[in-house]
């Protein structure tokens, strides 16, 4: 296997394969035939694995659906007879929303809330430095000027913040952090 091909296989495995179940569900609604769904998914993978490069693909999920949609339309054009329920579902073929799924939005919001909670628990100066550097994207010099501290302090507080957050993740884990935070809040309220 050529080096470029193995890169594309790795890219498809990590960026496309996670959306296969979602794609199959969408195709079942559009095609109404389990065998046709399997064939189309196989054709999608063949087309993607035959790409010469994936550098132009910014949104793998959207690209996956666009390839599937294109293959469906090509199949329908080749057929002399098209089932009426397939034509009825053509609105769904064109109606793919390339935005994130509701599950992805929910997970992203939960992750954001979790990260903001981690930052909120940092010591005060460390929290301010971390917010300016990592959330607002200020440079080290800009952060130092905004907080009237030296760049050395900014660097140390940034590293301290990263270290404290890493320790929390290592100690508590991502899934258990919310439960630990609720327990701390209950104890503080008591």
C-alpha positions as CSV (number, residue, x, y, z in Angstrom):
1,X,0.0,0.0,0.0
2,X,1.3,3.4,-1.0
3,X,2.1,6.0,1.7
4,X,-0.6,8.4,0.5
5,X,-3.2,5.6,0.5
6,X,-2.4,4.6,4.1
7,X,-2.8,8.3,5.1
8,X,-6.2,8.4,3.4
9,X,-7.2,5.1,5.0
10,X,-6.2,6.5,8.4
11,X,-8.1,9.8,7.8
12,X,-11.2,7.9,6.7
13,X,-11.0,5.7,9.7
14,X,-10.7,8.5,12.2
15,X,-12.8,11.2,10.5
16,X,-15.6,9.4,8.5
17,X,-16.1,6.0,10.2
18,X,-17.6,7.6,13.4
19,X,-20.5,8.9,11.3
20,X,-21.4,5.6,9.6
21,X,-24.3,4.7,11.9
22,X,-25.7,8.2,11.5
23,X,-25.3,7.9,7.7
24,X,-27.0,4.5,7.6
25,X,-30.0,5.9,9.6
26,X,-30.4,8.7,7.2
27,X,-30.0,6.4,4.2
28,X,-32.7,4.0,5.6
29,X,-35.1,6.9,5.6
30,X,-34.2,7.9,2.0
31,X,-33.8,4.5,0.3
32,X,-36.2,2.2,2.0
33,X,-34.1,-0.9,1.2
34,X,-31.5,-2.3,3.6
35,X,-29.5,-3.9,0.7
36,X,-29.3,-0.7,-1.1
37,X,-28.1,1.1,2.0
38,X,-25.3,-1.4,2.4
39,X,-24.3,-1.0,-1.3
40,X,-24.4,2.8,-1.1
41,X,-22.3,2.9,2.1
42,X,-19.7,0.6,0.4
43,X,-19.7,2.9,-2.6
44,X,-19.2,5.9,-0.4
45,X,-16.2,4.3,1.2
46,X,-14.8,3.3,-2.2
47,X,-15.1,6.9,-3.4
48,X,-13.5,8.3,-0.3
49,X,-10.7,5.8,-0.3
50,X,-9.9,6.6,-3.9
51,X,-9.4,10.3,-3.2
52,X,-5.9,11.5,-4.1
53,X,-5.9,13.9,-1.1
54,X,-8.1,14.9,1.8
55,X,-6.5,18.2,2.5
56,X,-9.5,20.1,0.9
57,X,-12.0,18.5,3.2
58,X,-12.8,20.8,6.1
59,X,-15.9,19.1,7.4
60,X,-15.7,15.3,7.1
61,X,-19.3,14.7,8.2
62,X,-20.7,17.2,5.6
63,X,-18.4,15.7,2.9
64,X,-19.6,12.2,3.7
65,X,-23.2,13.2,3.3
66,X,-22.4,15.1,0.1
67,X,-20.7,12.0,-1.4
68,X,-23.7,9.9,-0.4
69,X,-26.2,12.4,-1.8
70,X,-24.3,12.5,-5.1
71,X,-24.2,8.7,-5.4
72,X,-28.0,8.5,-4.7
73,X,-28.7,11.1,-7.4
74,X,-26.5,9.3,-9.9
75,X,-28.2,6.0,-9.1
76,X,-31.6,7.5,-9.6
77,X,-30.6,9.1,-12.9
78,X,-29.4,5.7,-14.3
79,X,-32.7,3.9,-13.4
80,X,-35.4,3.6,-16.0
81,X,-38.0,3.1,-13.3
82,X,-37.9,4.8,-9.9
83,X,-40.0,3.7,-7.0
84,X,-42.6,6.3,-6.0
85,X,-41.5,6.2,-2.3
86,X,-37.9,6.9,-3.4
87,X,-39.0,10.0,-5.3
88,X,-41.1,11.0,-2.3
89,X,-38.0,10.9,-0.1
90,X,-35.9,12.9,-2.5
91,X,-36.6,16.0,-0.4
92,X,-34.7,14.3,2.4
93,X,-31.7,13.8,0.0
94,X,-31.4,17.5,-0.6
95,X,-32.2,18.5,2.9
96,X,-29.1,17.3,4.7
97,X,-28.0,19.8,7.4
98,X,-24.2,20.0,7.4
99,X,-24.2,21.5,10.9
100,X,-23.5,19.5,14.0
101,X,-26.0,16.9,15.2
102,X,-28.0,17.6,18.4
103,X,-25.9,15.1,20.2
104,X,-22.7,16.9,19.1
105,X,-24.1,20.2,20.2
106,X,-25.1,18.8,23.6
107,X,-21.7,17.2,24.1
108,X,-19.9,20.4,23.1
109,X,-21.9,22.4,25.5
110,X,-21.3,20.0,28.3
111,X,-17.5,20.0,27.6
112,X,-17.5,23.8,27.5
113,X,-19.3,24.0,30.8
114,X,-16.9,21.5,32.3
115,X,-13.8,23.5,31.0
116,X,-15.2,26.7,32.3
117,X,-15.8,25.1,35.7
118,X,-12.2,23.9,35.8
119,X,-11.0,27.5,35.0
120,X,-13.3,29.0,37.6
121,X,-11.7,26.8,40.3
122,X,-8.2,28.1,39.5
123,X,-6.6,30.6,42.0
124,X,-7.6,34.2,41.1
125,X,-4.5,35.5,39.3
126,X,-4.0,32.2,37.6
127,X,-7.6,32.3,36.5
128,X,-7.3,35.8,35.0
129,X,-4.1,35.0,33.2
130,X,-5.5,31.7,31.9
131,X,-8.7,33.4,30.6
132,X,-6.9,36.2,28.8
133,X,-4.3,33.8,27.2
134,X,-6.5,30.7,26.5
135,X,-10.0,32.0,26.0
136,X,-9.4,35.5,24.6
137,X,-6.2,34.6,22.8
138,X,-4.1,37.4,24.0
139,X,-0.3,37.1,23.6
140,X,1.9,36.8,26.6
141,X,2.9,40.5,26.3
142,X,-0.7,41.7,25.9
143,X,-1.7,39.7,28.9
144,X,1.1,41.1,31.0
145,X,0.1,44.7,30.0
146,X,-3.6,44.1,30.7
147,X,-2.9,42.7,34.2
148,X,0.1,44.9,35.0
149,X,2.4,42.0,35.6
150,X,5.6,40.8,34.0
151,X,5.7,38.4,31.1
152,X,7.5,35.9,33.3
153,X,4.5,35.9,35.7
154,X,2.1,35.4,32.8
155,X,4.2,32.4,31.6
156,X,4.3,30.9,35.1
157,X,0.6,31.4,35.8
158,X,-0.3,29.9,32.4
159,X,1.8,26.8,33.1
160,X,0.4,26.7,36.7
161,X,-3.2,26.8,35.3
162,X,-2.5,24.0,32.7
163,X,-0.8,21.9,35.4
164,X,-3.8,22.3,37.9
165,X,-6.3,21.5,35.2
166,X,-4.3,18.5,34.1
167,X,-4.0,17.3,37.7
168,X,-7.8,17.6,38.1
169,X,-8.5,15.6,34.9
170,X,-6.0,12.9,35.9
171,X,-7.3,12.7,39.5
172,X,-11.1,13.0,38.9
173,X,-11.5,12.2,35.2
174,X,-13.8,13.9,32.8
175,X,-17.0,12.1,33.5
176,X,-16.8,12.4,37.3
177,X,-15.9,16.1,37.5
178,X,-19.5,17.3,37.5
179,X,-20.4,15.1,40.4
180,X,-17.3,16.2,42.4
181,X,-18.2,19.9,41.7
182,X,-21.8,19.4,42.9
183,X,-20.5,17.7,46.1
184,X,-18.2,20.7,46.7
185,X,-21.0,23.1,46.2
186,X,-23.3,21.2,48.6
187,X,-20.6,21.3,51.3
188,X,-20.0,25.0,50.8
189,X,-23.7,25.7,51.1
190,X,-24.0,23.7,54.3
